[in-house]
Amino acid sequence: MRRYLVAGNWKMNTTREQGVALAAAIAAGSTEAAGRVDVLICPPFPYLIPVLDAVKGSHVTVGAQNAYFEAPGAFTGEVSLDMLLDVGCQSVILGHSERRHVLGESDEIINRKVLAALNKGIQPILCVGELLEERQGEQTEAVLDRQMEGGLKGVTAEQLSHVVIAYEPVWAIGTGLTASPEQADSAHAHLRTWLKNRYTPEVADAMRILYGGSVKAGNAAALLGQPHVDGALVGGASLKADDFLPIIEAGIQAIQR
């Protein structure tokens, strides 16, 4: 059985004090998740070390929101995977829609980051998803196929066991709109079929596919109750413990059904 993963992407938010308090509250408030639902928080780069300190010894893990694919060197403003390993990060979000559509990252760049993360032993969370006009134009599956093909180029079946996929319809991120549980599960099922066809049924069945797009306490149970949805990549609702903890609880309840 695939273990649920609930991940919080804090994006460019919080102060150091706020981040430490939030991390501590999440760790203290989600102890029932230990050994049942994986909990990951991804703060901004400047707060990685204090947040790691705040959850030390708990079940909560800490990841980064991005990384560069090159070894440390003359790349002003970038953060290397070696640096993330050095401070204790275990995961990194790659290919988020804001990196793709705001900051112009291509599938080729994202793929280089995925391969570099795997080579360093850091779990990549590869984000894929369509724009509103692409969904309206019935291009969702074609977009997902292209992003999966590009992002996972050169990734072996063995390496895929260390990858998490996050489906995030761009039209539902930070807009208040949410894919219906049926829409989410349909996209996840398509991604799983893609993995089955490109790799093996075993790889497809083992892959954790998260849903991201205005996940909140009120819709988490319905989304996480879908057969192909294995957790959530949470944005705005991860910035308050009182909003994030019920999503973790929904994951716990989902595995008990």
Backbone bond lengths (Angstrom), bond angles and torsions (degrees), N, CA, C in turn:
res aa  C-N    CA-C-N  psi(-1)  N-CA   C-N-CA  omega(-1)  CA-C   N-CA-C  phi
1 M - - - 1.465 - - 1.528 109.97 -
2 R 1.328 115.85 136.49 1.466 120.00 179.00 1.533 109.57 -74.23
3 R 1.334 115.67 132.27 1.460 119.01 179.07 1.521 109.81 -82.89
4 Y 1.313 115.78 134.51 1.458 120.10 178.62 1.523 110.93 -63.75
5 L 1.324 115.08 147.14 1.457 122.66 173.76 1.526 108.21 -129.26
6 V 1.310 116.56 123.75 1.464 121.81 174.47 1.526 106.69 -113.56
7 A 1.323 115.38 115.74 1.469 121.42 -174.90 1.519 110.20 -117.59
8 G 1.317 116.26 137.65 1.453 121.87 177.35 1.518 110.84 -106.99
9 N 1.321 115.99 120.44 1.466 121.91 176.85 1.521 107.78 -102.00
10 W 1.327 116.66 104.00 1.460 120.77 -175.69 1.522 113.02 -76.64
11 K 1.325 116.68 -11.55 1.463 122.08 -179.91 1.540 109.89 54.33
12 M 1.329 119.09 -143.89 1.465 120.92 -176.99 1.527 109.17 -96.58
13 N 1.349 114.14 64.06 1.457 121.06 -175.86 1.528 111.16 -135.11
14 T 1.283 115.75 165.40 1.470 129.74 178.90 1.531 112.13 79.94
15 T 1.318 114.14 157.78 1.461 122.89 164.78 1.527 106.72 -99.32
16 R 1.312 116.48 174.90 1.467 118.94 176.77 1.524 110.41 -59.12
17 E 1.315 117.50 -47.32 1.466 121.28 -178.28 1.526 111.10 -61.89
18 Q 1.324 116.28 -44.32 1.462 120.00 179.41 1.525 111.47 -64.62
19 G 1.325 116.40 -41.88 1.454 120.44 -178.77 1.517 112.63 -63.92
20 V 1.311 116.71 -43.22 1.470 121.16 179.32 1.522 110.17 -63.81
21 A 1.333 116.68 -44.24 1.464 120.25 179.69 1.527 111.17 -64.45
22 L 1.316 116.29 -40.99 1.456 120.78 179.63 1.523 111.09 -64.43
23 A 1.328 116.45 -45.85 1.465 120.53 179.65 1.518 111.56 -60.85
24 A 1.325 116.32 -44.08 1.462 120.70 -179.88 1.528 111.10 -64.13
25 A 1.329 116.49 -38.93 1.467 120.20 179.87 1.527 111.29 -67.89
26 I 1.315 116.57 -37.89 1.461 120.11 178.28 1.526 110.43 -66.62
27 A 1.319 116.47 -44.01 1.461 120.07 179.76 1.533 110.94 -62.83
28 A 1.326 116.36 -43.42 1.466 120.22 -177.85 1.525 111.94 -71.18
29 G 1.325 116.48 -32.57 1.455 120.03 -173.98 1.512 115.50 -90.52
30 S 1.320 117.13 -1.96 1.467 119.16 -176.39 1.523 112.35 -126.24
31 T 1.316 116.82 30.37 1.465 119.70 -176.92 1.530 112.46 -62.04
32 E 1.340 117.32 -27.39 1.466 119.97 178.95 1.529 112.14 -66.13
33 A 1.335 116.21 -17.97 1.463 119.88 -179.64 1.522 112.15 -75.50
34 A 1.314 118.11 -20.44 1.462 121.97 -174.61 1.522 110.90 -54.33
35 G 1.329 115.78 124.01 1.444 121.35 179.13 1.516 114.40 77.85
36 R 1.347 116.96 0.81 1.466 120.19 -176.83 1.529 111.47 -123.82
37 V 1.326 116.61 -49.37 1.463 122.84 178.28 1.520 108.13 -128.30
38 D 1.321 117.82 126.84 1.462 120.96 177.58 1.524 109.69 -74.56
39 V 1.328 115.63 136.59 1.461 121.78 -179.84 1.527 108.35 -121.59
40 L 1.324 115.76 126.60 1.457 122.64 -177.61 1.522 109.19 -130.06
41 I 1.317 116.98 136.85 1.462 120.90 173.58 1.527 108.82 -125.05
42 C 1.338 114.87 140.78 1.465 120.80 -175.71 1.530 109.23 -125.58
43 P 1.330 117.13 92.53 1.460 121.36 -179.63 1.531 111.13 -83.39
44 P 1.309 117.55 170.76 1.469 120.16 173.98 1.528 110.67 -62.32
45 F 1.324 116.13 155.35 1.462 121.24 -177.71 1.532 114.46 -49.19
46 P 1.357 120.47 -46.58 1.463 118.98 -174.87 1.526 114.37 -62.33
47 Y 1.337 116.82 -19.31 1.461 119.78 -174.49 1.529 113.22 -107.54
48 L 1.326 117.28 9.27 1.458 119.21 -178.77 1.535 111.70 -58.76
49 I 1.321 116.99 -48.62 1.467 119.09 -175.47 1.528 112.24 -65.67
50 P 1.340 119.93 -49.66 1.475 117.39 178.20 1.519 113.35 -63.36
51 V 1.325 118.18 -33.82 1.464 119.73 178.00 1.526 110.41 -69.99
52 L 1.319 117.29 -41.23 1.462 119.90 174.48 1.525 111.07 -57.81
53 D 1.311 116.97 -41.38 1.464 120.71 177.39 1.523 111.25 -63.70
54 A 1.326 116.51 -36.91 1.462 121.17 -176.20 1.525 112.71 -68.32
55 V 1.341 117.53 -28.00 1.473 120.03 -178.12 1.529 111.83 -108.04
56 K 1.324 116.97 7.76 1.465 120.36 -178.24 1.525 111.05 -56.42
57 G 1.315 115.46 131.95 1.454 120.90 179.13 1.518 114.15 85.00
58 S 1.321 117.17 -1.87 1.462 120.62 179.35 1.524 110.31 -100.48
59 H 1.327 116.09 -178.22 1.462 122.45 178.58 1.524 111.96 -82.90
60 V 1.322 118.14 -8.21 1.461 122.30 -176.61 1.519 110.30 -82.80
61 T 1.336 116.81 132.46 1.454 121.19 175.93 1.525 109.56 -107.47
62 V 1.322 114.43 163.09 1.463 120.56 -174.90 1.526 109.48 -124.26
63 G 1.320 115.64 135.08 1.454 121.25 177.32 1.510 110.85 -129.19
64 A 1.324 115.49 176.71 1.461 122.01 179.40 1.522 109.38 -108.88
65 Q 1.323 115.29 164.46 1.457 121.38 -177.30 1.528 113.15 -93.46
66 N 1.315 116.38 -6.62 1.460 120.53 -177.77 1.519 108.01 -175.66
67 A 1.305 117.36 167.95 1.466 122.80 172.95 1.520 107.70 -163.84
68 Y 1.332 115.81 163.00 1.458 120.82 176.80 1.523 108.49 -99.03
69 F 1.319 116.61 156.34 1.466 120.05 -174.78 1.521 113.79 -89.26
70 E 1.338 117.81 -12.70 1.467 119.98 -177.77 1.529 111.10 -85.39
71 A 1.331 114.75 159.09 1.463 120.57 172.08 1.527 108.93 -68.29
72 P 1.336 117.79 160.11 1.463 119.39 178.78 1.519 111.59 -51.66
73 G 1.310 115.67 139.72 1.464 120.02 -177.55 1.509 110.90 171.48
74 A 1.305 116.15 -153.11 1.461 122.37 -173.23 1.530 111.21 -84.15
75 F 1.330 115.26 72.67 1.467 121.92 178.90 1.535 107.83 -132.25
76 T 1.308 115.38 77.21 1.461 122.32 -172.90 1.527 111.19 -54.24
77 G 1.318 114.79 129.33 1.453 121.11 176.02 1.507 115.61 87.62
78 E 1.333 117.69 -6.92 1.468 120.13 -179.08 1.532 110.92 -95.58
79 V 1.326 115.01 164.56 1.463 122.59 178.11 1.524 107.96 -125.58
80 S 1.328 116.32 127.27 1.464 120.27 -175.98 1.523 111.41 -87.97
81 L 1.321 114.65 160.72 1.456 120.49 175.39 1.523 111.36 -66.01
82 D 1.332 116.74 -32.23 1.465 119.92 176.18 1.523 110.63 -60.27
83 M 1.327 116.85 -39.12 1.468 121.06 178.29 1.526 111.16 -65.29
84 L 1.332 115.87 -41.15 1.463 119.32 178.46 1.524 110.97 -63.78
85 L 1.325 116.59 -42.87 1.461 120.13 176.00 1.523 111.37 -61.16
86 D 1.316 115.76 -39.95 1.463 120.95 -176.53 1.526 112.12 -61.59
87 V 1.334 116.49 -36.71 1.470 118.27 -179.01 1.521 112.48 -88.67
88 G 1.339 118.20 -13.23 1.457 120.33 175.00 1.509 116.28 112.92
89 C 1.327 118.11 15.03 1.467 120.60 177.92 1.529 110.51 -72.63
90 Q 1.322 115.79 141.93 1.452 121.38 179.08 1.523 113.17 -111.33
91 S 1.326 117.01 -16.30 1.457 121.31 -176.11 1.517 109.90 -140.75
92 V 1.345 115.58 161.48 1.457 120.46 176.17 1.525 108.89 -148.00
93 I 1.321 116.54 133.10 1.464 122.09 175.62 1.527 108.16 -80.02
94 L 1.329 116.51 129.23 1.459 121.24 -179.71 1.529 109.87 -131.89
95 G 1.327 116.20 143.06 1.457 120.53 177.01 1.510 114.62 75.46
96 H 1.334 118.15 19.02 1.462 119.64 178.36 1.525 109.24 -57.56
97 S 1.304 116.92 148.85 1.473 120.74 -175.21 1.522 112.22 -58.12
98 E 1.319 117.01 -30.87 1.472 118.57 178.26 1.518 110.98 -70.65
99 R 1.317 117.29 -32.50 1.463 120.46 174.47 1.532 110.07 -69.68
100 R 1.337 116.14 -37.24 1.464 119.92 -179.16 1.532 111.46 -73.04
101 H 1.330 116.84 -52.13 1.459 120.71 -166.36 1.527 114.37 -98.00
102 V 1.322 117.59 -20.18 1.467 120.20 176.26 1.521 110.57 -97.78
103 L 1.327 115.95 -41.07 1.464 120.60 -174.17 1.529 112.96 -106.47
104 G 1.309 117.68 2.23 1.458 121.63 167.34 1.511 117.25 76.48
105 E 1.324 118.56 24.62 1.462 119.40 179.33 1.527 110.71 -74.41
106 S 1.308 115.76 135.29 1.463 122.20 179.51 1.526 110.27 -93.00
107 D 1.348 115.12 166.39 1.461 119.51 174.57 1.528 111.17 -58.56
108 E 1.332 117.03 -35.11 1.463 120.64 179.63 1.523 111.35 -63.49
109 I 1.327 116.70 -45.57 1.471 120.95 178.80 1.522 109.94 -63.78
110 I 1.327 116.05 -44.94 1.464 120.25 -179.58 1.519 110.54 -61.61
111 N 1.318 116.78 -41.06 1.459 121.17 178.53 1.523 111.60 -61.61
112 R 1.313 117.12 -41.81 1.468 120.00 178.46 1.528 110.41 -62.49
113 K 1.313 116.22 -35.75 1.462 119.94 178.21 1.529 110.91 -70.11
114 V 1.331 116.83 -41.74 1.465 120.71 178.49 1.524 110.57 -60.30
115 L 1.320 116.89 -47.93 1.459 120.65 -179.73 1.526 111.59 -63.13
116 A 1.331 116.61 -40.81 1.464 120.28 179.71 1.522 110.68 -65.44
117 A 1.335 117.20 -41.33 1.463 120.38 178.78 1.521 110.98 -62.53
118 L 1.321 116.94 -44.68 1.465 120.31 178.83 1.517 111.24 -61.98
119 N 1.319 116.95 -40.83 1.463 120.62 179.52 1.518 112.45 -65.52
120 K 1.339 116.37 -24.50 1.468 120.87 178.91 1.529 112.76 -93.61
121 G 1.328 116.54 -6.07 1.464 119.44 -179.66 1.515 113.76 82.38
122 I 1.326 117.61 20.83 1.459 121.66 175.20 1.519 108.69 -102.76
123 Q 1.315 116.36 134.16 1.464 121.29 -177.80 1.524 111.35 -73.34
124 P 1.337 118.06 117.13 1.457 119.38 174.92 1.522 111.19 -84.43
125 I 1.322 115.59 135.90 1.460 121.59 170.40 1.520 105.38 -105.03
126 L 1.325 115.99 100.59 1.453 121.82 -175.08 1.518 110.19 -86.96
127 C 1.335 116.18 119.80 1.461 121.72 -178.07 1.525 110.72 -95.03
128 V 1.313 115.45 136.26 1.460 122.01 175.98 1.522 108.17 -137.31
129 G 1.332 116.71 153.40 1.452 118.88 178.07 1.516 112.35 167.45
130 E 1.315 115.44 159.31 1.452 122.11 -173.13 1.530 112.67 -103.42
131 L 1.337 115.32 154.69 1.453 122.93 172.78 1.532 109.57 -76.16
132 L 1.334 116.53 164.92 1.458 120.75 179.94 1.528 111.36 -59.40
133 E 1.335 116.21 -45.29 1.461 118.43 -178.23 1.534 111.86 -66.41
134 E 1.320 116.10 -27.49 1.465 119.38 177.45 1.529 110.70 -72.52
135 R 1.329 116.66 -38.87 1.470 119.00 175.42 1.522 110.32 -66.09
136 Q 1.322 116.08 -45.31 1.465 119.12 -179.55 1.519 111.55 -63.07
137 G 1.333 117.06 -29.38 1.452 121.82 177.80 1.512 113.50 -88.86
138 E 1.351 116.36 12.09 1.464 122.88 179.27 1.531 111.99 56.90
139 Q 1.338 114.35 39.26 1.464 120.65 179.99 1.528 112.86 -105.85
140 T 1.337 116.94 5.76 1.468 119.84 -173.87 1.521 112.53 -52.88
141 E 1.313 117.24 -51.97 1.471 120.06 -175.56 1.520 111.79 -66.63
142 A 1.331 117.26 -36.61 1.467 120.19 178.16 1.526 110.61 -65.53
143 V 1.339 116.77 -40.25 1.469 120.75 178.41 1.523 109.87 -64.70
144 L 1.321 116.87 -45.75 1.466 119.97 179.58 1.523 111.18 -61.65
145 D 1.320 116.84 -42.07 1.470 120.20 178.48 1.526 110.57 -59.98
146 R 1.327 116.64 -44.81 1.462 120.75 -178.20 1.526 111.03 -65.01
147 Q 1.309 117.13 -42.95 1.465 120.04 -178.43 1.527 111.55 -70.18
148 M 1.317 117.53 -36.72 1.467 120.32 176.68 1.520 110.37 -67.65
149 E 1.312 116.34 -44.86 1.465 120.66 179.48 1.517 110.89 -60.60
150 G 1.337 116.25 -44.37 1.459 120.14 -179.29 1.515 112.83 -72.28
151 G 1.331 116.91 -44.50 1.460 120.23 -175.47 1.508 113.98 -70.86
152 L 1.339 116.96 -28.99 1.468 120.78 -176.18 1.529 113.13 -105.69
153 K 1.310 117.71 12.02 1.468 120.97 179.32 1.532 109.58 -56.96
154 G 1.314 115.94 127.47 1.458 120.52 178.22 1.515 115.11 82.23
155 V 1.328 117.51 -0.81 1.465 121.51 178.90 1.526 108.48 -85.91
156 T 1.316 116.76 126.85 1.460 121.19 -177.15 1.531 110.98 -82.67
157 A 1.320 115.69 164.89 1.464 120.74 176.59 1.522 110.74 -59.84
158 E 1.314 116.49 -38.50 1.467 119.80 178.73 1.527 111.03 -64.77
159 Q 1.324 117.18 -41.61 1.458 120.76 179.88 1.520 112.10 -66.69
160 L 1.336 116.71 -29.76 1.461 119.89 -177.33 1.521 112.72 -61.91
161 S 1.316 117.34 -21.86 1.470 119.48 178.09 1.522 111.39 -66.13
162 H 1.331 117.07 -13.32 1.467 121.35 179.91 1.528 111.91 -106.35
163 V 1.334 116.93 9.68 1.464 122.10 -177.96 1.522 109.85 -108.64
164 V 1.323 116.03 144.70 1.464 122.44 169.22 1.526 106.91 -117.80
165 I 1.330 117.14 138.69 1.460 122.31 175.08 1.526 108.56 -103.76
166 A 1.324 116.97 138.98 1.466 121.09 174.33 1.525 108.45 -122.55
167 Y 1.329 115.91 118.87 1.458 120.58 174.57 1.521 108.49 -88.93
168 E 1.326 115.98 118.39 1.462 120.48 -178.92 1.528 109.00 -131.98
169 P 1.337 117.48 95.66 1.462 119.05 174.71 1.524 109.47 -59.88
170 V 1.321 116.88 120.37 1.468 120.65 -171.10 1.522 111.00 -60.61
171 W 1.317 116.70 -32.14 1.461 121.31 -179.54 1.530 113.11 -68.36
172 A 1.326 117.08 -11.36 1.462 120.71 -178.33 1.528 112.95 -110.06
173 I 1.325 117.58 9.19 1.465 120.37 -176.87 1.518 109.60 -97.31
174 G 1.333 115.72 114.47 1.450 120.97 177.47 1.516 114.32 68.97
175 T 1.341 117.12 12.40 1.462 120.56 -177.21 1.521 112.27 -103.35
176 G 1.330 116.03 -13.59 1.452 119.87 -172.91 1.511 112.10 88.02
177 L 1.344 116.79 -15.98 1.458 121.05 174.55 1.524 108.78 -80.49
178 T 1.302 115.98 146.58 1.457 120.82 178.93 1.514 108.82 -136.52
179 A 1.305 116.60 138.72 1.457 119.02 171.87 1.527 107.91 -60.92
180 S 1.330 116.34 140.68 1.460 118.44 175.74 1.522 108.50 -64.17
181 P 1.320 117.59 157.92 1.467 118.53 177.32 1.524 112.21 -53.60
182 E 1.333 116.31 -36.42 1.455 120.23 -179.63 1.530 111.15 -70.03
183 Q 1.335 117.33 -41.00 1.466 120.68 176.80 1.523 110.81 -62.63
184 A 1.325 116.06 -44.07 1.463 120.32 179.56 1.519 110.67 -61.65
185 D 1.334 116.63 -47.39 1.455 119.52 -176.56 1.520 111.21 -66.47
186 S 1.330 116.95 -35.11 1.463 120.39 177.95 1.524 111.22 -62.31
187 A 1.336 116.27 -44.30 1.464 119.81 178.44 1.527 110.77 -65.69
188 H 1.326 116.93 -40.88 1.465 120.66 179.14 1.528 110.48 -64.41
189 A 1.324 116.02 -40.91 1.465 119.64 178.54 1.524 110.49 -63.22
190 H 1.338 116.49 -38.20 1.464 119.37 177.58 1.527 110.79 -63.79
191 L 1.321 116.43 -42.84 1.465 120.15 178.33 1.527 110.79 -62.31
192 R 1.314 116.72 -39.41 1.464 119.63 -179.85 1.539 110.33 -67.71
193 T 1.325 116.07 -37.07 1.471 119.48 176.68 1.519 110.51 -65.86
194 W 1.334 116.39 -39.41 1.470 120.14 177.21 1.531 109.65 -58.81
195 L 1.319 116.88 -45.25 1.460 121.05 179.64 1.526 111.29 -63.61
196 K 1.330 116.06 -39.05 1.467 120.16 178.11 1.521 111.04 -62.95
197 N 1.319 115.89 -42.85 1.465 120.03 -177.29 1.526 112.43 -73.33
198 R 1.332 117.91 -35.25 1.467 121.37 -177.72 1.522 112.34 -86.45
199 Y 1.330 116.16 -27.36 1.470 120.24 -177.90 1.538 108.71 -121.82
200 T 1.326 116.62 -107.26 1.463 120.31 179.89 1.525 109.41 -142.73
201 P 1.330 117.80 161.01 1.465 119.93 174.77 1.527 112.22 -58.37
202 E 1.322 116.26 -34.53 1.468 119.97 -179.58 1.526 111.21 -65.91
203 V 1.338 116.15 -42.49 1.463 121.02 177.26 1.524 110.13 -61.82
204 A 1.331 116.08 -45.13 1.459 120.64 -178.61 1.520 111.50 -63.04
205 D 1.313 116.29 -41.65 1.461 120.24 -177.53 1.521 112.04 -69.41
206 A 1.326 117.10 -29.64 1.464 120.95 -177.33 1.527 112.85 -84.82
207 M 1.336 118.32 -18.62 1.461 121.30 -174.07 1.527 112.14 -68.81
208 R 1.336 115.81 129.27 1.457 119.96 173.22 1.528 108.75 -85.87
209 I 1.321 116.32 125.38 1.455 122.12 179.58 1.523 107.81 -120.35
210 L 1.318 115.93 115.63 1.459 122.20 -177.87 1.518 109.95 -93.38
211 Y 1.330 115.70 154.08 1.465 120.44 171.54 1.524 108.73 -103.95
212 G 1.325 116.69 134.30 1.460 121.70 175.77 1.512 110.42 -132.97
213 G 1.316 117.35 127.98 1.456 120.53 179.25 1.514 110.66 155.01
214 S 1.349 116.77 86.44 1.462 122.44 -179.90 1.532 112.19 57.27
215 V 1.343 116.18 41.42 1.460 120.47 173.13 1.524 108.50 -73.34
216 K 1.301 117.14 133.47 1.455 121.69 178.00 1.520 110.04 -147.90
217 A 1.328 115.49 176.39 1.465 119.44 -175.49 1.519 111.66 -56.85
218 G 1.340 117.33 -37.19 1.450 120.78 -174.11 1.516 114.93 -71.91
219 N 1.327 118.36 -22.70 1.467 119.61 -178.63 1.523 113.69 -117.58
220 A 1.325 117.27 -3.13 1.465 120.42 -174.20 1.519 112.54 -61.82
221 A 1.332 117.57 -42.27 1.461 119.84 -176.78 1.525 111.11 -63.00
222 A 1.336 116.75 -42.52 1.459 120.13 -179.45 1.522 111.16 -66.53
223 L 1.335 117.00 -40.60 1.461 120.06 -179.93 1.525 111.40 -69.27
224 L 1.330 116.36 -46.72 1.459 119.85 -176.53 1.523 112.09 -73.57
225 G 1.316 116.40 -12.00 1.457 119.87 177.53 1.510 113.80 -83.08
226 Q 1.323 117.69 -3.96 1.467 121.25 179.73 1.536 110.56 -77.67
227 P 1.313 116.94 144.61 1.475 119.43 -172.30 1.514 115.69 -63.78
228 H 1.341 118.13 -27.36 1.461 119.52 -177.40 1.532 112.95 -103.54
229 V 1.323 117.51 3.14 1.468 121.94 -179.48 1.517 108.59 -98.30
230 D 1.335 116.17 121.00 1.469 121.28 -172.19 1.521 113.58 -112.08
231 G 1.329 116.12 19.38 1.451 118.85 179.73 1.511 109.84 146.61
232 A 1.330 115.18 -165.60 1.461 119.71 -174.07 1.516 111.03 -143.47
233 L 1.340 114.66 143.94 1.457 122.08 168.70 1.519 105.25 -106.83
234 V 1.311 116.26 109.41 1.466 122.43 -166.76 1.522 110.35 -106.68
235 G 1.312 116.85 131.49 1.456 122.00 178.16 1.507 111.75 -97.06
236 G 1.335 116.71 -99.76 1.462 121.69 -173.53 1.515 114.55 -54.30
237 A 1.330 117.16 -38.88 1.462 120.09 -177.95 1.520 113.17 -72.61
238 S 1.337 117.28 -6.90 1.470 118.83 177.57 1.523 112.06 -88.09
239 L 1.330 117.23 -1.65 1.462 121.08 -175.50 1.519 113.16 -89.89
240 K 1.334 116.87 -5.59 1.459 121.62 174.88 1.519 107.71 -133.06
241 A 1.334 116.27 129.31 1.459 119.62 -178.16 1.522 111.13 -58.98
242 D 1.328 117.46 -37.94 1.463 120.53 -178.83 1.525 112.24 -65.48
243 D 1.329 117.60 -22.09 1.468 121.49 176.62 1.524 111.92 -90.79
244 F 1.336 116.27 -34.38 1.462 121.22 -174.64 1.529 112.36 -81.37
245 L 1.317 116.94 -38.42 1.461 119.90 -176.41 1.525 113.27 -60.98
246 P 1.344 120.06 -39.43 1.468 118.66 177.10 1.536 113.47 -63.14
247 I 1.332 117.34 -26.89 1.460 119.98 177.00 1.529 109.85 -70.18
248 I 1.317 116.16 -40.88 1.468 120.13 174.78 1.522 109.59 -61.72
249 E 1.317 116.49 -43.16 1.467 120.83 179.02 1.520 110.98 -61.63
250 A 1.340 116.79 -36.67 1.466 119.46 177.33 1.521 111.12 -62.34
251 G 1.335 115.87 -36.23 1.461 119.43 175.84 1.522 111.71 -64.76
252 I 1.331 116.24 -41.41 1.477 120.17 177.67 1.512 110.46 -62.19
253 Q 1.328 116.44 -43.34 1.462 120.20 -178.89 1.527 110.74 -67.00
254 A 1.328 116.74 -35.01 1.468 120.69 -177.93 1.531 111.40 -63.62
255 I 1.322 117.20 -38.06 1.464 119.03 -178.12 1.524 112.01 -76.74
256 Q 1.320 116.40 -12.78 1.464 119.64 -179.55 1.526 112.02 -90.33
257 R 1.347 115.44 -9.80 1.472 118.44 -179.17 1.529 111.15 -81.24
